[in-house]
Amino acid sequence: MDPQRQATVDEEHLRVLSVLYFVYGGIAALFSLVALVFLVAGATMGARGALGWESPQEQAGLAFVGCLLVAVGSGLFVLLGVTAVLRILVGFALRRHRYYVLCLVAAGLTSLEIPLGALLGIATLVVLLRPGVEQLFHGFPQPP
């Protein structure tokens, strides 16, 4: 293939991948908000158990379930929030041709998420491992 045409194709593939990472990061952010619902529900249950309106056994049960929901909700919120931020950062990095190693690591981690993440991660790895794309990330000029 003509080197100039290959450079144009590489640029287009990086642009499409960056948009897909933005979308995938937005989906993770939405799911982190769902985890926030678990956190609020757990805090509400725990507070109700602490108020002492029920018998001591019911209070203990509500407090335990509330603490469990708060722990699960906050853990998921942090995990999904971090993955959302990572995906959005990778989207910016792909668009600006920066942080090659970060993009490779993120593509590898993304490929562990089946099925959509695997497709996106493998496609990212295929594009990033092209010699022209690696040169683009390292600041070398594209061939004429």
N, C-alpha and C positions, 0 to 999 in steps of 0.2 A: 504494500500500500504506500502511496505517496506520503512522505513525512509530514508535509503541511496538512494534508487531509487527516492523518492520524492524530496530529496535535489538536485539530478541531474536534475530532471525535472524543479524544481524552477530556478536553475541556467540557464538552457537553455531558459526558458521563459523570464527571465530577459534580457538575451543576445539578443533574437529576438526583444523584446520590445525596447531595446536601439537602435538597428538598425532602427526600424520603426520610432522612434523619430528623429533620424538623418535625415532620408529621409523626414519626415514631416517638419522638420526645414528647410531643403534645399528648399522645395517647397515654404514655407513662404518667404524665402530670395529671391527667384526668383520673387514672386509677389511684394515684396517690391521694386525690381528694375523696375517693370512696373509702380509702383507709382512714381518712380523717373522720368519717362518719362512725366507724368502729370506735375510734378514740372518744368521741363525744358520747356515744351510747354507753360505753364503759364507764366514763366519768359520771354520767347520770345515774346509772345503776349503783355505782359505788356510793354516790352521795345519798341515794335513797336508802341504801342499807345502813349508812352511818346515821341517818336521822332517827332510826330506832322505832319506826312505826309498826314493824312486824315483830314476830317472836324472835328470840336470839338465834335460832337455827336459820330462819329466813334472812335475818340480817347478815349472818356469816356467809350464807350462800350468795346473796346479792353482792356483798363486798368482794367475795372471791371471783365471781363471774365478771364483776365490774373491773377488777384489777387485771384479769386475764384479757378482757377486751381492750383495755387501755394499753397493755403491753403489746398485744398483737397489732393493734391499730397504729401505735407510735412506731413500732418496728417496720411495718409495711410502709408507713408514710415516709420514713427516712430512706428506706431502701429504694422505693419507687421515685422519690424526689431526687435522690442522687443519680439514679439511672436516667431520669428525665433531663437533668442538667447536663450529664455527660453526653447524651445523644444530641442535645442542642448545641453544645460546644463542638462536637465533632462535625455537625452540620456547618457551623461557621468556619471550622478549620478546613473542611473540604472545599468550601467556596473560596477561601482566601489562599489555598495551597500552603498551609502552614501545619506544623506539628505532625509530621509524617508518622512518627512512632506512636503517638497518641491515637491517630486514626487507625493504624494497624492493630493496636491492642483493643481498641473499641470494636473494630470489625470482628476480631476473634471472639470477644466476649458476646457480642450481639449474635454471632452465629450459633451460640449455645442455646438460644431461645427458639424453640421449635413452634410453629412452622415459619412465621413471618420473619423473625429475627435471623433464622438460618439463611433464608433467601437473601435478605439485605446484607448480612455479614459476608456471605460467600461472594456476592456480587461486588461488594466493596473490596474484598481481598483480591479478586480477579483484576479489578481496575487499578488498585494501588500497586500491584506487583508488576505492572507494565514498566519497562525501562523509561519510556518517555514521561510517564506520570511521576516516577521517582525523581527524574531530573527536574521536572517542573516544581516539585516540592522543595528540592534542594537549591533552587534559584538559578539553575543553569538555563540558558536561553534555549528555546525550542529550535529545532533545525529548520532552515529556510525551505 
